[in-house]
Amino acid sequence: MDSSASYSVDVYSLSGMTVLSNAPADEVHNLPAGLYIVRQGKSVKKIVVK
């Protein structure tokens, strides 16, 4: 992710629970280790946080 971008994302656990809603993209790096689904607009990606 581009650290200079100022967009918001929704983050979900693999079970579908909302972890972050309408949060700055930079906050994704502060999540506990695990697998997450990140949605930004119509774009959806799975990410791994180590």
mmCIF file of the N, C-alpha and C atoms, coordinates in Angstrom:
data_MODEL
# 
_entry.id   MODEL 
# 
loop_
_atom_site.group_PDB 
_atom_site.id 
_atom_site.type_symbol 
_atom_site.label_atom_id 
_atom_site.label_alt_id 
_atom_site.label_comp_id 
_atom_site.label_asym_id 
_atom_site.label_entity_id 
_atom_site.label_seq_id 
_atom_site.pdbx_PDB_ins_code 
_atom_site.Cartn_x 
_atom_site.Cartn_y 
_atom_site.Cartn_z 
_atom_site.occupancy 
_atom_site.B_iso_or_equiv 
_atom_site.pdbx_formal_charge 
_atom_site.auth_seq_id 
_atom_site.auth_comp_id 
_atom_site.auth_asym_id 
_atom_site.auth_atom_id 
_atom_site.pdbx_PDB_model_num 
ATOM 1   N N  . MET A 1 1  ? 0.829   -1.182  0.000  1.00 0.00 ? 1  MET A N  1 
ATOM 2   C CA . MET A 1 1  ? 0.000   0.000   0.000  1.00 0.00 ? 1  MET A CA 1 
ATOM 3   C C  . MET A 1 1  ? 0.873   1.245   0.000  1.00 0.00 ? 1  MET A C  1 
ATOM 4   N N  . ASP A 1 2  ? 0.419   2.236   -0.701 1.00 0.00 ? 2  ASP A N  1 
ATOM 5   C CA . ASP A 1 2  ? 1.146   3.498   -0.778 1.00 0.00 ? 2  ASP A CA 1 
ATOM 6   C C  . ASP A 1 2  ? 0.918   4.294   0.499  1.00 0.00 ? 2  ASP A C  1 
ATOM 7   N N  . SER A 1 3  ? 1.962   4.553   1.251  1.00 0.00 ? 3  SER A N  1 
ATOM 8   C CA . SER A 1 3  ? 1.812   5.251   2.524  1.00 0.00 ? 3  SER A CA 1 
ATOM 9   C C  . SER A 1 3  ? 1.397   6.702   2.345  1.00 0.00 ? 3  SER A C  1 
ATOM 10  N N  . SER A 1 4  ? 1.565   7.262   1.150  1.00 0.00 ? 4  SER A N  1 
ATOM 11  C CA . SER A 1 4  ? 1.162   8.647   0.927  1.00 0.00 ? 4  SER A CA 1 
ATOM 12  C C  . SER A 1 4  ? -0.312  8.747   0.543  1.00 0.00 ? 4  SER A C  1 
ATOM 13  N N  . ALA A 1 5  ? -0.953  7.627   0.288  1.00 0.00 ? 5  ALA A N  1 
ATOM 14  C CA . ALA A 1 5  ? -2.360  7.640   -0.100 1.00 0.00 ? 5  ALA A CA 1 
ATOM 15  C C  . ALA A 1 5  ? -3.231  7.926   1.119  1.00 0.00 ? 5  ALA A C  1 
ATOM 16  N N  . SER A 1 6  ? -4.251  8.729   0.908  1.00 0.00 ? 6  SER A N  1 
ATOM 17  C CA . SER A 1 6  ? -5.149  9.046   2.013  1.00 0.00 ? 6  SER A CA 1 
ATOM 18  C C  . SER A 1 6  ? -6.539  8.504   1.681  1.00 0.00 ? 6  SER A C  1 
ATOM 19  N N  . TYR A 1 7  ? -6.698  7.211   1.745  1.00 0.00 ? 7  TYR A N  1 
ATOM 20  C CA . TYR A 1 7  ? -7.987  6.593   1.491  1.00 0.00 ? 7  TYR A CA 1 
ATOM 21  C C  . TYR A 1 7  ? -8.352  5.716   2.667  1.00 0.00 ? 7  TYR A C  1 
ATOM 22  N N  . SER A 1 8  ? -9.623  5.375   2.746  1.00 0.00 ? 8  SER A N  1 
ATOM 23  C CA . SER A 1 8  ? -10.071 4.546   3.863  1.00 0.00 ? 8  SER A CA 1 
ATOM 24  C C  . SER A 1 8  ? -10.402 3.142   3.384  1.00 0.00 ? 8  SER A C  1 
ATOM 25  N N  . VAL A 1 9  ? -10.298 2.204   4.308  1.00 0.00 ? 9  VAL A N  1 
ATOM 26  C CA . VAL A 1 9  ? -10.535 0.800   3.998  1.00 0.00 ? 9  VAL A CA 1 
ATOM 27  C C  . VAL A 1 9  ? -11.437 0.176   5.063  1.00 0.00 ? 9  VAL A C  1 
ATOM 28  N N  . ASP A 1 10 ? -12.047 -0.937  4.695  1.00 0.00 ? 10 ASP A N  1 
ATOM 29  C CA . ASP A 1 10 ? -12.773 -1.779  5.637  1.00 0.00 ? 10 ASP A CA 1 
ATOM 30  C C  . ASP A 1 10 ? -11.982 -3.067  5.753  1.00 0.00 ? 10 ASP A C  1 
ATOM 31  N N  . VAL A 1 11 ? -11.782 -3.540  6.978  1.00 0.00 ? 11 VAL A N  1 
ATOM 32  C CA . VAL A 1 11 ? -10.990 -4.747  7.215  1.00 0.00 ? 11 VAL A CA 1 
ATOM 33  C C  . VAL A 1 11 ? -11.866 -5.762  7.927  1.00 0.00 ? 11 VAL A C  1 
ATOM 34  N N  . TYR A 1 12 ? -11.828 -7.006  7.426  1.00 0.00 ? 12 TYR A N  1 
ATOM 35  C CA . TYR A 1 12 ? -12.628 -8.091  7.987  1.00 0.00 ? 12 TYR A CA 1 
ATOM 36  C C  . TYR A 1 12 ? -11.731 -9.269  8.333  1.00 0.00 ? 12 TYR A C  1 
ATOM 37  N N  . SER A 1 13 ? -12.131 -10.023 9.354  1.00 0.00 ? 13 SER A N  1 
ATOM 38  C CA . SER A 1 13 ? -11.439 -11.280 9.653  1.00 0.00 ? 13 SER A CA 1 
ATOM 39  C C  . SER A 1 13 ? -11.899 -12.301 8.620  1.00 0.00 ? 13 SER A C  1 
ATOM 40  N N  . LEU A 1 14 ? -11.230 -13.438 8.562  1.00 0.00 ? 14 LEU A N  1 
ATOM 41  C CA . LEU A 1 14 ? -11.634 -14.467 7.603  1.00 0.00 ? 14 LEU A CA 1 
ATOM 42  C C  . LEU A 1 14 ? -13.017 -15.026 7.899  1.00 0.00 ? 14 LEU A C  1 
ATOM 43  N N  . SER A 1 15 ? -13.483 -14.877 9.137  1.00 0.00 ? 15 SER A N  1 
ATOM 44  C CA . SER A 1 15 ? -14.824 -15.343 9.482  1.00 0.00 ? 15 SER A CA 1 
ATOM 45  C C  . SER A 1 15 ? -15.894 -14.308 9.133  1.00 0.00 ? 15 SER A C  1 
ATOM 46  N N  . GLY A 1 16 ? -15.475 -13.135 8.622  1.00 0.00 ? 16 GLY A N  1 
ATOM 47  C CA . GLY A 1 16 ? -16.421 -12.125 8.189  1.00 0.00 ? 16 GLY A CA 1 
ATOM 48  C C  . GLY A 1 16 ? -16.726 -11.044 9.205  1.00 0.00 ? 16 GLY A C  1 
ATOM 49  N N  . MET A 1 17 ? -16.098 -11.112 10.378 1.00 0.00 ? 17 MET A N  1 
ATOM 50  C CA . MET A 1 17 ? -16.315 -10.093 11.403 1.00 0.00 ? 17 MET A CA 1 
ATOM 51  C C  . MET A 1 17 ? -15.592 -8.802  10.998 1.00 0.00 ? 17 MET A C  1 
ATOM 52  N N  . THR A 1 18 ? -16.225 -7.652  11.205 1.00 0.00 ? 18 THR A N  1 
ATOM 53  C CA . THR A 1 18 ? -15.608 -6.370  10.909 1.00 0.00 ? 18 THR A CA 1 
ATOM 54  C C  . THR A 1 18 ? -14.534 -6.071  11.946 1.00 0.00 ? 18 THR A C  1 
ATOM 55  N N  . VAL A 1 19 ? -13.321 -5.820  11.486 1.00 0.00 ? 19 VAL A N  1 
ATOM 56  C CA . VAL A 1 19 ? -12.203 -5.483  12.360 1.00 0.00 ? 19 VAL A CA 1 
ATOM 57  C C  . VAL A 1 19 ? -12.020 -3.966  12.386 1.00 0.00 ? 19 VAL A C  1 
ATOM 58  N N  . LEU A 1 20 ? -12.019 -3.346  11.223 1.00 0.00 ? 20 LEU A N  1 
ATOM 59  C CA . LEU A 1 20 ? -11.936 -1.890  11.089 1.00 0.00 ? 20 LEU A CA 1 
ATOM 60  C C  . LEU A 1 20 ? -12.954 -1.454  10.040 1.00 0.00 ? 20 LEU A C  1 
ATOM 61  N N  . SER A 1 21 ? -13.599 -0.333  10.285 1.00 0.00 ? 21 SER A N  1 
ATOM 62  C CA . SER A 1 21 ? -14.568 0.182   9.331  1.00 0.00 ? 21 SER A CA 1 
ATOM 63  C C  . SER A 1 21 ? -14.230 1.630   9.011  1.00 0.00 ? 21 SER A C  1 
ATOM 64  N N  . ASN A 1 22 ? -14.093 1.912   7.713  1.00 0.00 ? 22 ASN A N  1 
ATOM 65  C CA . ASN A 1 22 ? -13.808 3.266   7.247  1.00 0.00 ? 22 ASN A CA 1 
ATOM 66  C C  . ASN A 1 22 ? -12.558 3.839   7.929  1.00 0.00 ? 22 ASN A C  1 
ATOM 67  N N  . ALA A 1 23 ? -11.542 3.011   8.049  1.00 0.00 ? 23 ALA A N  1 
ATOM 68  C CA . ALA A 1 23 ? -10.305 3.388   8.744  1.00 0.00 ? 23 ALA A CA 1 
ATOM 69  C C  . ALA A 1 23 ? -9.245  3.835   7.735  1.00 0.00 ? 23 ALA A C  1 
ATOM 70  N N  . PRO A 1 24 ? -8.325  4.701   8.158  1.00 0.00 ? 24 PRO A N  1 
ATOM 71  C CA . PRO A 1 24 ? -7.215  5.073   7.272  1.00 0.00 ? 24 PRO A CA 1 
ATOM 72  C C  . PRO A 1 24 ? -6.404  3.825   6.894  1.00 0.00 ? 24 PRO A C  1 
ATOM 73  N N  . ALA A 1 25 ? -5.945  3.766   5.670  1.00 0.00 ? 25 ALA A N  1 
ATOM 74  C CA . ALA A 1 25 ? -5.211  2.592   5.184  1.00 0.00 ? 25 ALA A CA 1 
ATOM 75  C C  . ALA A 1 25 ? -3.971  2.304   6.025  1.00 0.00 ? 25 ALA A C  1 
ATOM 76  N N  . ASP A 1 26 ? -3.365  3.327   6.613  1.00 0.00 ? 26 ASP A N  1 
ATOM 77  C CA . ASP A 1 26 ? -2.161  3.133   7.427  1.00 0.00 ? 26 ASP A CA 1 
ATOM 78  C C  . ASP A 1 26 ? -2.425  2.264   8.654  1.00 0.00 ? 26 ASP A C  1 
ATOM 79  N N  . GLU A 1 27 ? -3.659  2.209   9.135  1.00 0.00 ? 27 GLU A N  1 
ATOM 80  C CA . GLU A 1 27 ? -3.970  1.429   10.331 1.00 0.00 ? 27 GLU A CA 1 
ATOM 81  C C  . GLU A 1 27 ? -3.917  -0.077  10.096 1.00 0.00 ? 27 GLU A C  1 
ATOM 82  N N  . VAL A 1 28 ? -3.910  -0.515  8.856  1.00 0.00 ? 28 VAL A N  1 
ATOM 83  C CA . VAL A 1 28 ? -3.828  -1.940  8.542  1.00 0.00 ? 28 VAL A CA 1 
ATOM 84  C C  . VAL A 1 28 ? -2.536  -2.525  9.096  1.00 0.00 ? 28 VAL A C  1 
ATOM 85  N N  . HIS A 1 29 ? -1.476  -1.739  9.094  1.00 0.00 ? 29 HIS A N  1 
ATOM 86  C CA . HIS A 1 29 ? -0.178  -2.223  9.577  1.00 0.00 ? 29 HIS A CA 1 
ATOM 87  C C  . HIS A 1 29 ? -0.155  -2.389  11.091 1.00 0.00 ? 29 HIS A C  1 
ATOM 88  N N  . ASN A 1 30 ? -1.125  -1.825  11.796 1.00 0.00 ? 30 ASN A N  1 
ATOM 89  C CA . ASN A 1 30 ? -1.182  -1.910  13.260 1.00 0.00 ? 30 ASN A CA 1 
ATOM 90  C C  . ASN A 1 30 ? -2.021  -3.077  13.764 1.00 0.00 ? 30 ASN A C  1 
ATOM 91  N N  . LEU A 1 31 ? -2.544  -3.893  12.856 1.00 0.00 ? 31 LEU A N  1 
ATOM 92  C CA . LEU A 1 31 ? -3.370  -5.033  13.256 1.00 0.00 ? 31 LEU A CA 1 
ATOM 93  C C  . LEU A 1 31 ? -2.518  -6.149  13.856 1.00 0.00 ? 31 LEU A C  1 
ATOM 94  N N  . PRO A 1 32 ? -3.120  -6.968  14.722 1.00 0.00 ? 32 PRO A N  1 
ATOM 95  C CA . PRO A 1 32 ? -2.400  -8.154  15.215 1.00 0.00 ? 32 PRO A CA 1 
ATOM 96  C C  . PRO A 1 32 ? -2.087  -9.098  14.051 1.00 0.00 ? 32 PRO A C  1 
ATOM 97  N N  . ALA A 1 33 ? -1.087  -9.937  14.226 1.00 0.00 ? 33 ALA A N  1 
ATOM 98  C CA . ALA A 1 33 ? -0.714  -10.889 13.172 1.00 0.00 ? 33 ALA A CA 1 
ATOM 99  C C  . ALA A 1 33 ? -1.915  -11.744 12.797 1.00 0.00 ? 33 ALA A C  1 
ATOM 100 N N  . GLY A 1 34 ? -2.067  -11.992 11.506 1.00 0.00 ? 34 GLY A N  1 
ATOM 101 C CA . GLY A 1 34 ? -3.157  -12.840 11.041 1.00 0.00 ? 34 GLY A CA 1 
ATOM 102 C C  . GLY A 1 34 ? -3.499  -12.578 9.593  1.00 0.00 ? 34 GLY A C  1 
ATOM 103 N N  . LEU A 1 35 ? -4.545  -13.246 9.113  1.00 0.00 ? 35 LEU A N  1 
ATOM 104 C CA . LEU A 1 35 ? -5.048  -13.088 7.757  1.00 0.00 ? 35 LEU A CA 1 
ATOM 105 C C  . LEU A 1 35 ? -6.292  -12.211 7.796  1.00 0.00 ? 35 LEU A C  1 
ATOM 106 N N  . TYR A 1 36 ? -6.389  -11.289 6.855  1.00 0.00 ? 36 TYR A N  1 
ATOM 107 C CA . TYR A 1 36 ? -7.505  -10.353 6.823  1.00 0.00 ? 36 TYR A CA 1 
ATOM 108 C C  . TYR A 1 36 ? -7.980  -10.146 5.391  1.00 0.00 ? 36 TYR A C  1 
ATOM 109 N N  . ILE A 1 37 ? -9.209  -9.704  5.264  1.00 0.00 ? 37 ILE A N  1 
ATOM 110 C CA . ILE A 1 37 ? -9.772  -9.303  3.981  1.00 0.00 ? 37 ILE A CA 1 
ATOM 111 C C  . ILE A 1 37 ? -9.919  -7.786  4.046  1.00 0.00 ? 37 ILE A C  1 
ATOM 112 N N  . VAL A 1 38 ? -9.338  -7.092  3.072  1.00 0.00 ? 38 VAL A N  1 
ATOM 113 C CA . VAL A 1 38 ? -9.359  -5.629  3.049  1.00 0.00 ? 38 VAL A CA 1 
ATOM 114 C C  . VAL A 1 38 ? -10.143 -5.182  1.821  1.00 0.00 ? 38 VAL A C  1 
ATOM 115 N N  . ARG A 1 39 ? -11.092 -4.264  2.059  1.00 0.00 ? 39 ARG A N  1 
ATOM 116 C CA . ARG A 1 39 ? -11.894 -3.742  0.962  1.00 0.00 ? 39 ARG A CA 1 
ATOM 117 C C  . ARG A 1 39 ? -11.709 -2.235  0.899  1.00 0.00 ? 39 ARG A C  1 
ATOM 118 N N  . GLN A 1 40 ? -11.381 -1.756  -0.299 1.00 0.00 ? 40 GLN A N  1 
ATOM 119 C CA . GLN A 1 40 ? -11.265 -0.327  -0.546 1.00 0.00 ? 40 GLN A CA 1 
ATOM 120 C C  . GLN A 1 40 ? -12.078 -0.043  -1.795 1.00 0.00 ? 40 GLN A C  1 
ATOM 121 N N  . GLY A 1 41 ? -13.258 0.533   -1.595 1.00 0.00 ? 41 GLY A N  1 
ATOM 122 C CA . GLY A 1 41 ? -14.170 0.731   -2.724 1.00 0.00 ? 41 GLY A CA 1 
ATOM 123 C C  . GLY A 1 41 ? -14.629 -0.616  -3.242 1.00 0.00 ? 41 GLY A C  1 
ATOM 124 N N  . LYS A 1 42 ? -14.417 -0.873  -4.534 1.00 0.00 ? 42 LYS A N  1 
ATOM 125 C CA . LYS A 1 42 ? -14.803 -2.158  -5.126 1.00 0.00 ? 42 LYS A CA 1 
ATOM 126 C C  . LYS A 1 42 ? -13.658 -3.159  -5.148 1.00 0.00 ? 42 LYS A C  1 
ATOM 127 N N  . SER A 1 43 ? -12.487 -2.746  -4.692 1.00 0.00 ? 43 SER A N  1 
ATOM 128 C CA . SER A 1 43 ? -11.314 -3.609  -4.669 1.00 0.00 ? 43 SER A CA 1 
ATOM 129 C C  . SER A 1 43 ? -11.257 -4.393  -3.356 1.00 0.00 ? 43 SER A C  1 
ATOM 130 N N  . VAL A 1 44 ? -11.083 -5.709  -3.461 1.00 0.00 ? 44 VAL A N  1 
ATOM 131 C CA . VAL A 1 44 ? -11.007 -6.575  -2.284 1.00 0.00 ? 44 VAL A CA 1 
ATOM 132 C C  . VAL A 1 44 ? -9.747  -7.426  -2.391 1.00 0.00 ? 44 VAL A C  1 
ATOM 133 N N  . LYS A 1 45 ? -8.978  -7.482  -1.299 1.00 0.00 ? 45 LYS A N  1 
ATOM 134 C CA . LYS A 1 45 ? -7.744  -8.291  -1.275 1.00 0.00 ? 45 LYS A CA 1 
ATOM 135 C C  . LYS A 1 45 ? -7.616  -9.000  0.053  1.00 0.00 ? 45 LYS A C  1 
ATOM 136 N N  . LYS A 1 46 ? -6.973  -10.162 0.034  1.00 0.00 ? 46 LYS A N  1 
ATOM 137 C CA . LYS A 1 46 ? -6.592  -10.855 1.264  1.00 0.00 ? 46 LYS A CA 1 
ATOM 138 C C  . LYS A 1 46 ? -5.182  -10.413 1.583  1.00 0.00 ? 46 LYS A C  1 
ATOM 139 N N  . ILE A 1 47 ? -4.913  -10.129 2.870  1.00 0.00 ? 47 ILE A N  1 
ATOM 140 C CA . ILE A 1 47 ? -3.575  -9.740  3.280  1.00 0.00 ? 47 ILE A CA 1 
ATOM 141 C C  . ILE A 1 47 ? -3.139  -10.567 4.469  1.00 0.00 ? 47 ILE A C  1 
ATOM 142 N N  . VAL A 1 48 ? -1.829  -10.654 4.656  1.00 0.00 ? 48 VAL A N  1 
ATOM 143 C CA . VAL A 1 48 ? -1.239  -11.303 5.811  1.00 0.00 ? 48 VAL A CA 1 
ATOM 144 C C  . VAL A 1 48 ? -0.490  -10.244 6.593  1.00 0.00 ? 48 VAL A C  1 
ATOM 145 N N  . VAL A 1 49 ? -0.790  -10.140 7.887  1.00 0.00 ? 49 VAL A N  1 
ATOM 146 C CA . VAL A 1 49 ? -0.071  -9.227  8.761  1.00 0.00 ? 49 VAL A CA 1 
ATOM 147 C C  . VAL A 1 49 ? 0.829   -10.079 9.632  1.00 0.00 ? 49 VAL A C  1 
ATOM 148 N N  . LYS A 1 50 ? 2.126   -9.804  9.600  1.00 0.00 ? 50 LYS A N  1 
ATOM 149 C CA . LYS A 1 50 ? 3.084   -10.602 10.380 1.00 0.00 ? 50 LYS A CA 1 
ATOM 150 C C  . LYS A 1 50 ? 3.505   -9.857  11.608 1.00 0.00 ? 50 LYS A C  1 
# 
